[in-house]
Amino acid sequence: MPFTVLSRYQQALARRSQHWSPTTRGLLWTSAAGFIFSMLNALMRLLTQQIDPFQAQFLRYAFGLLVILPLVWRWHTRWGCACGSPRCRRSRWPT
């Protein structure tokens, strides 16, 4: 049930934003990213007041790794690696 409600909102948003220019979409993405980064900074500042700074840094880097890992995996499966191993799908860098 929640997925159908979410997909309805997603479809409504897609219909409303079809006529927006790429510049407007880019500005909205940039604004959303800035808001999320400022919230992350505020939460980390609050968290460091509650726990040890080393634990806070560990959590920051651990969650950062969780965010970056799918991107690295996708890049590796798309472009292969530079090691030249036959196990890799493609052994060349993007040009």
C-alpha positions in Angstrom: 0.0 0.0 0.0 2.7 2.6 0.8 4.5 2.0 -2.5 1.3 2.7 -4.5 0.9 6.1 -2.6 4.5 6.9 -3.2 4.3 6.0 -6.9 1.2 8.2 -7.3 3.1 11.2 -5.8 6.0 10.4 -8.0 3.8 10.3 -11.1 2.1 13.6 -10.1 5.4 15.3 -9.6 6.7 14.0 -12.9 3.6 15.4 -14.7 4.0 18.8 -13.0 7.7 19.1 -13.7 7.7 18.1 -17.3 7.7 21.6 -18.6 10.5 22.9 -16.3 13.7 23.9 -17.9 17.0 22.0 -17.2 18.3 25.1 -15.4 15.3 25.1 -13.0 15.7 21.4 -12.3 19.4 21.8 -11.7 18.7 24.7 -9.3 16.2 22.6 -7.4 18.6 19.6 -7.1 21.3 22.0 -5.9 19.0 23.5 -3.3 17.9 20.1 -2.1 21.5 18.9 -1.8 22.5 22.0 0.1 19.6 21.6 2.5 20.5 17.9 3.1 24.2 18.7 3.7 23.4 21.4 6.2 21.0 19.0 8.0 23.8 16.4 8.1 26.2 18.9 9.5 23.8 20.0 12.2 23.0 16.3 13.1 26.7 15.5 13.3 27.4 18.5 15.5 24.6 17.4 17.8 25.9 13.8 17.8 29.4 14.8 18.7 28.1 16.5 21.8 26.5 13.2 22.9 29.2 10.7 22.0 33.0 10.4 21.8 34.4 12.4 18.8 36.2 9.3 17.5 32.9 7.3 17.5 31.2 10.2 15.6 34.0 10.2 13.0 33.8 6.5 12.6 30.0 6.7 12.1 30.4 9.5 9.6 33.0 7.5 7.5 31.0 4.3 7.8 27.9 5.9 6.5 29.9 7.7 3.8 31.2 4.3 2.7 27.7 2.9 2.5 26.8 5.8 0.2 29.9 5.6 -2.0 30.1 1.8 -2.3 27.1 1.4 -4.8 28.6 4.1 -7.0 32.0 2.4 -7.1 30.3 -1.0 -7.7 28.3 0.4 -10.6 31.4 2.1 -12.1 33.4 -1.2 -11.8 30.7 -3.3 -13.4 30.2 -0.8 -16.2 33.9 0.0 -17.1 35.8 -2.9 -15.6 39.1 -2.3 -13.8 42.6 -1.4 -14.9 44.2 -4.6 -13.6 43.9 -6.4 -16.9 42.6 -9.6 -15.2 40.5 -11.9 -17.4 37.9 -12.0 -14.6 37.0 -8.4 -15.1 34.3 -7.7 -17.6 36.2 -5.1 -19.5 39.8 -4.0 -18.8 39.8 -0.4 -20.0 39.2 3.0 -18.6 36.4 5.3 -19.9 37.5 7.6 -22.7 
